[in-house]
Amino acid sequence: MMNNEFKIMLYVKDVDAEKAFWQQLGFIIENEQEVLGYPTFDMRVSEQSNCSFTVYSLSFIERYSPSIATNQPNLLFTSSDIETIYQKVKKITNQVSDLNPLPFKNFNFQSPSGHFYTIRES
């Protein structure tokens, strides 16, 4: 049987830049360590979240699991205060779309490693 808690793995070019980026968005950084000489960390949206993200160096994945190195999930976050999070993201990166009103309020942004994420109003 699986637990209610789950992790999503993200493979990034620059672990430190990603950590700084997600910290600025308010994510909680946990379990920073090195695995076989490569930095990694876990993060979650809040302490109560059942989902966490484990961030690995893309170089580590390419070396030890090359068949999955190009797999990247499309992540959709939700927010009940989308205007505030939109303004916060715009201050952190210029790689952010306009706030789209349809089919529901949403926007996309890019992390330092070039991955796109979406936030929609909940």
Phi, psi and omega in degrees: 000141179270154177281167176283342178271140178219161181237147174244131180265132176241134180250120189233156180286323185226099184300317182295319179295320178295317179300313179298318180300307184290328175298319179296333177276358176098007178290150178267124181267131182225159166052050176287133180199176172248137176239113182053038177087002180248135180288148176208161175202162173253153176213156176214157182296319179208167179297334182275351185294136175275355181245134172230164180243131173256121184258121180245151172293132177301325178300321177297313181295317180299326181281317188257341178215060187301334182291342180249003186299333181265000178279123177221124181289152170269115186255137178240115175264158176237154179212138175275353179230065188295328179297317181293313181293326177298313179296323179295314179297319180299331179284336184269325182216148174268001177269066183223139180282174170292161174281112184271131181278338186234148002283351173205157181301129181199164172204161178244152174213163183244136176275171180304333180273003176091009178274141179261142178228157179237142170238130178236155179291136179261000000 
